[in-house]
Amino acid sequence: MNIVYASDYDELSQIAAQAIQDYVREHPDGVLGLATGDTPIGTYRELARRHQAGEISLRSVTTFNLDEYYGLPADHPQSYRTYMTEHLFRHVDIDGDRIHIPSGVAADADAHCREYDRKIADAGGIGLQLLGLGGNGHIGFNEPDVELKEGSHLVQLSDETIRANSRNFASVDEVPRQAITVGLGAIFRARKIVMLASGKAKAPIAAQLVRSGVTTQIPATLLKLHPDVTVVLDKEAASGLPEA
Ligand code: GLP
């Protein structure tokens, strides 16, 4: 696990956008795994800016998002589909047919998950996977547990995640209790992984991630077994690591 220290959120966003730009330049029809949450907003803003400046085209790229709240229709203001449209897709030249986000309203969630995994496999797997870091160490919505799942699945969100994500909803009661997330398999098979953590609130988990051994109770630690992972921490997120 390669750790890169950024001076601030802007620099973190530049580093992540540059990694995506480099990947797309080398693989114009490559496959991006995309994340939501507050952390990658600056990365997407920077990608949109670079696209408008003629520096990057996503025309032939295929994307797979990590997760979606279960119970939210695609056009719900807090759906991850809406998030992606607002923060990235409507600002770039991506082909709508190549965008994939789990459905929050699939009647048969298991069948939907199997189909999502098949689509990822048919696309040749993820080339570059962008990840955020949950306050409890989750990746996608793979929550701490005694066992982690390989395939995409329907997950019960932990109280901690529901509380953390309630900042985007009118009240905690409105946060969906379930989500569909890709599993560790698709994430792990990504050729390259870039994980971002920003802000003081992520300092404790970022320090745990760096110091802890591999444990399913901190799903992000599994990334230590992957051959090509870069973790980008801004100053605040790295503040629990005095050696940084
Ligand atoms: C959310 C998402 C994750 C995200 C993480 C961190 O619940 N499911 O994909 O990476 O939590 O979010 P944030 O970047 O807002 O801290």
Residues whose N, C-alpha, C, O or C-beta is under 5 A from the ligand:
A	BS01	GLP	A35 T36 G37 D38 T39 D67 L131 G132 L133 G134 G140 F141
